[in-house]
Amino acid sequence: MKYRYIHAPLVLAIAVASSPAMAQEDSLAVSSAASAIAIDESTLELAETLEAIAPSVEAGQQTISAPSTALDTLGATDFALTAASAASTAAGEVAVGAAAAAPGEIAVTAAAAAAQGENGGRSDSFAVTLNQDAFFGFYPAFNGLIPVSDNVDFSFYGIIWTTDAFGTGLGSDLWTEFGAGVAIYSGNLVIKPQIGITNGALLSGGARDPAGNPSGTGGNFADGIVPSLTMNYSDDTFEAEFYGGYYAALRNRNDDAALDFLHTWVNAGYKFSDSVSAGAHYELLSNTRNTFPGGSTAVAYQWLGPYVQFSTDNGFFARFTAGADIEDGNDGDFYKLTAGFSF
């Protein structure tokens, strides 16, 4: 007598999978308490057979051996329930998949368990932040993450700079940044190397007139290139972030009016709860290359001060940072506010 393998709570799933209307779906989530599903006579016979058979537990698998009966109506030779999906069954749901290990086989697994094996349990995410500070003005930004393996995401980002001084005047040719990279997960640490391009006139000096001089009336695609590294650490009580990015002129690099900048910051803080944290922030912006006739390099600012952050359990947060500009010769304090959400 030929034996098949099936877990007893799958009887309802078998009945649903036998239905032509439902068989069109790749997978079915079936409640073990669903009493309204019509079960044909052959399926009832299978259920009665299973009731009389004791389960046998093997390493990494929980199975029940049953004689071949109504299973032939599904055109399957084997059914298997893994230990991982058994946890899902205990919750009252069974996922019936059509991804067979060989022709004529149906593997019954928990979709969530399979996804966790492929991407560490993460899903696609997208975060948006609204930012304003004492130097850069107002600049919305976004970052997206798409898992590609158990500890790596593909990352893409953009910054929509809105300060008129970063364009060619009156809101035209505004600086626009876009890039991509990866996010690498190692315990509580996330390492994100990325590379982006800027578009506009700030780094390259913009369009040139026939004599090769900056015209002041047009921006450039690929105005500059931005390699960067972001590192985030977070556990139950501690949070920290490092960012370092180098903004280098790409177009007109060796002509007049090209600029390079180093932008970096580091902050660290204590989590008082899941909703409140606070700490210290240091930030530096330095002009490291200047090809303007008679131009020179200089540190634009050095900011040092405390921050406080409030978060909600549905993905929203707000962080306010303020303090002193400690660069020699600079006047006034600094302040920056970021509000964001992820989904």
WORA-V206379 format. One record per backbone hydrogen bond with DSSP energy under -0.5 kcal/mol. NH is the residue of the N-H (numbers start at 0). CO is the residue of the C=O. Records with the same first field share a line. If there is no record, write none. Layout:
NH=CO + CO
This chain:
3=65
5=63
9=6
10=7
13=9
14=10
15=11
16=12
17=13
18=15
21=18
22=18
24=21
27=95
29=27 + 93
31=91
33=30
34=32
43=39
44=40
45=41
46=42
47=43
48=44
49=45
50=46
51=47 + 48
52=49
55=62
57=55 + 60
60=57
61=80
62=55
65=3 + 63
67=1
71=68
72=69
73=70
74=71
75=70
76=103
78=4
79=105
81=79 + 107
82=59
85=81
86=82 + 83
87=83
88=84
89=85
90=86 + 87
91=88
92=87
93=29
95=27 + 93
96=94 + 106
97=25
99=97
104=101
105=77
107=79 + 105
108=106
110=108
113=109
114=110
115=111
116=112
117=113
118=114
119=115
120=114
121=118
124=144
126=142
127=340
128=140
129=338
130=128 + 138
131=336
132=136
133=334
136=132
138=130
139=159
140=128
141=157
142=126
143=155
144=124
145=153
147=151
148=151
152=182
153=145
154=180
155=143
156=178
157=141
158=176
159=139
160=158 + 174
161=137
165=162
166=163
167=171
168=163
171=168
175=198
176=158
177=196
178=156
179=194
180=154
181=192
182=152
183=190
184=150
185=188
188=185
189=231
190=183
191=189 + 229
193=227
194=179
195=225
196=177
197=223
198=175
199=219
200=165
201=165
204=200
206=217
208=212
211=208
214=206
215=206
219=199
222=197 + 219
223=197
224=247
225=195
226=245
227=193
228=243
229=191
230=241
231=189
232=239
233=187
234=237
238=268
239=232
240=266
241=230
242=264
243=228
244=262
245=226
246=244 + 260
247=224 + 245
249=222
250=222
252=249
254=251
257=254
258=202
259=288
260=246
261=285
262=244 + 260
263=283
264=242
265=281
266=240
267=279
268=238
269=277
270=236
271=269 + 275
272=275
276=308
277=269
278=306
279=267
280=304
281=265
282=302
283=263
284=300
285=261
286=297
287=259 + 285
288=259
290=257
294=291
297=286
299=284 + 297
300=284
302=282
303=323
304=280
305=321
306=278
307=319
308=276
309=317
310=274
311=315
314=311
316=339
317=309
318=337
319=307
320=335
321=305
322=333
323=303
324=331
325=301 + 323
326=301
329=326
333=322
335=320
336=131
337=318
338=129
339=316
340=127
341=314
342=125
